[in-house]
Amino acid sequence: RAAVFYNGPEEIIKLSREHNNANILSLGARFMTEEEIHTVIDTWLKEPFGGDRHQRRIDKLDK
């Protein structure tokens, strides 16, 4: 499960992990500064998967 981010609200990054348990992060480096990239990666890695109701959707994708 991949997430694509090229700038915008940081909430997008958090939700990609919390709701979708994304395990790949693709960044649009052309549209971001190096500092923004580091911040986004740090945020993404620290965000836990929410599990529970989101797990059903993940299970369907894994089938």
N, C-alpha and C positions, 0 to 999 in steps of 0.2 A: 504494500500500500504506500503510494508516494504522495507527497504534498509538493505543490509548486508555489513559490512565493517570489515576487519581484519588487515588492514594497507595498505599503499600505498599513492598515491596522495590525498591531501585534496579535490581536485576538485571533486572527486567521491561523497563525502558527500554533497558538495554544489549542485551538479546536481541532486542528489536524491530528494532534496527539491524543487529546482527551476523548474525542468522539470516534476517530477512525483508527487510532493506534498506528499512525503512519510510521513506517520504518525506513523511509527514504525521503530526504529533503532535497529538492532541486531549487537552486536560487538563481535569479536573474542578476548576475553580478554586474552586468552593464548598467543596471538601473539602481544600484546600491553602492554606498561607500563601504570601504573595508570595515569600518567601525560598526556600521549597521549590520553587516554580514555576521560579524562576531557576536553581536547582541542577539540576533535572530537565532543563531545556532545554539547559543547558551540557553536562551528561553525554550527552544524546542527540546533540547536534551533534558531539561529539568522538569518539563511538564509530564505528569503521569497520565496513564490511560485511565479513563473513568470507569471502564468495565460496565457491569450491570446491564442496563438496557441497550447500550451500544454493542455489547458483546454478541448479541443475536445477529446484528447486521454483519459483523466481522465473520461470524461462523458461516453465514450464507456465502460470503465472498470466498472463503477458504474451501468450499465444497467443489 
